[in-house]
Amino acid sequence: MDSLLPGAALLVLAVAMVASTTDRRSKTLERRLGRLERKIDLLLAHAGVEEPQDPRMAEIDELLTRGKKIQAIKVHRELTGSGLAEAKEAVERRMR
């Protein structure tokens, strides 16, 4: 029984290291993707090109005019696959 303890501890440590590395990689990729999206937005704005909107964005706007912000966030998440914080921020930008 005592011989299993060091092996189990080593396994737990290895899993923790892999999880930590994966988390750091995903955060790095998220930051890089965010920078790329901002650059593309700037290029489109400079060229005077508007990104085509999905017709369901009109549904989000309609929900916002009726004061249904939470439902608008839900629809945005379904449409874009974004997380809660990202969808909330995007919907709040549409409200301005």
Order of alpha helices (4+ residues) and beta strands (2+ residues): alpha-alpha-alpha-alpha
